Amino acid sequence: MLSHRGCALAPLCGSFRGSRTMTRLLIVDDCALVQSFIEHTARREHFETIVASDGKTALRLMRELSPPMVTLDMHMPGMDGMECLWQIRAVWPCAKVLMISGEEDLEVKRTCLDLGAADYLAKPFDSHELAKRLRRLAAPRADRASHLTSTQPGPADADARRLTHPSVVPDRRASAALVH
């Protein structure tokens, strides 16, 4: 399933609503219900949304449309979220990726952040929490850094991490072992 929702000319010029330019967000999840929930929340926050059901389609859309933000499900058939994240960060290092998972395992979260995810959100979550995370990722870099002085956990600054972290192995078997 693939859809491009927002302005009909968005692939060419980006969406424009009044004087506010919409940020393009790629939603990658194999569950239509989760896709719809994320899309509804993102559109309410004035994001232009593009939806993909698998990692392979997500990478194709990244090549074609270069969205600056991605929500990425951890568990998908074929290419899992960890492998897709690694490939996105290798080619599009400035893309801000919000990993979404049904797991609250700190090791999995740490691995995602080490691979370059900007944030990690465990299910279940509500639309207010999702909207807050999306707004934070869309904010200019200085605004995103403000969470570092907070005692509350927040997204790590993905630009400060390297894909060559010694504990990160960009291998399908390794990433599959971490998520299953």
Residue pairs with C-beta under 8 A, 6 or more apart in sequence:
1 32
1 35
1 51
1 52
1 53
2 51
2 52
2 53
2 57
2 61
3 50
3 51
4 10
4 11
4 50
4 65
5 39
5 43
5 48
5 49
5 50
5 51
6 15
6 22
6 24
6 43
6 48
6 49
7 13
7 14
7 15
7 16
7 17
7 22
7 48
9 15
10 22
10 24
10 48
11 64
11 65
14 21
14 22
14 24
14 48
15 21
15 22
15 24
15 48
16 22
17 46
20 46
22 46
22 47
22 48
23 46
23 47
23 48
23 68
23 69
23 138
24 47
24 48
24 49
24 50
24 65
24 66
24 67
24 68
24 69
25 42
25 47
25 48
25 49
25 50
25 67
25 69
25 70
25 71
25 134
26 50
26 51
26 52
26 58
26 61
26 62
26 65
26 67
26 69
26 70
26 71
27 35
27 38
27 39
27 42
27 49
27 50
27 51
27 52
27 70
27 71
28 51
28 52
28 53
28 54
28 55
28 57
28 58
28 70
28 71
28 72
28 73
28 76
28 81
28 84
29 35
29 38
29 53
29 71
29 72
29 73
29 76
29 100
30 53
30 54
30 73
30 75
30 76
30 77
31 73
32 53
34 73
34 100
35 51
35 53
37 127
38 71
38 100
38 130
39 49
39 51
40 127
41 127
41 130
41 131
41 134
42 49
42 71
42 130
42 134
43 49
44 127
44 131
45 131
45 134
45 135
47 69
47 134
47 138
50 61
50 65
50 67
52 58
52 60
52 61
53 76
54 76
54 77
54 78
54 79
55 76
55 78
55 79
55 80
55 81
55 83
55 84
55 87
56 78
56 79
58 70
58 72
58 84
58 88
59 79
59 84
59 87
59 88
61 67
62 70
62 88
62 91
62 92
62 95
66 92
67 95
68 94
68 95
68 96
69 95
69 96
69 97
69 98
69 134
69 137
69 138
70 88
70 95
70 96
70 97
70 98
71 97
71 98
71 100
71 134
72 81
72 84
72 85
72 88
72 97
72 98
72 99
72 100
72 117
73 81
73 100
73 101
74 80
74 81
74 82
74 99
74 100
74 101
74 102
74 103
74 108
74 112
74 179
75 81
75 101
75 102
75 179
76 84
79 87
79 172
80 172
80 175
80 176
80 179
81 99
81 100
81 101
81 179
82 111
82 112
82 115
82 175
82 176
82 178
82 179
83 170
83 172
83 175
85 97
85 99
85 112
85 115
85 116
85 117
86 115
86 116
86 163
86 168
86 170
86 175
88 95
88 97
88 116
89 95
89 97
89 115
89 116
89 158
89 163
90 163
90 170
93 116
93 159
93 163
94 159
96 118
96 137
96 138
96 158
97 116
97 117
97 118
97 158
98 117
98 118
98 119
98 120
98 121
98 133
98 134
98 137
98 155
99 109
99 112
99 117
99 119
99 120
99 121
100 120
100 121
100 122
100 123
100 125
101 108
101 109
101 112
101 120
101 121
101 122
101 123
101 179
102 122
102 123
103 122
103 179
104 122
107 178
108 178
108 179
109 120
109 122
111 167
111 168
111 178
112 120
113 120
113 156
113 158
113 161
114 161
114 165
114 167
114 168
115 161
115 163
115 165
115 168
115 170
116 158
116 161
116 163
117 156
117 158
118 137
118 155
118 156
118 157
118 158
119 133
119 136
119 137
119 154
119 155
119 156
120 155
121 129
121 130
121 133
133 155
136 143
136 144
136 147
136 154
136 155
137 144
137 155
141 157
141 159
144 155
144 157
145 157
147 154
147 155
148 154
148 157
163 170
169 175
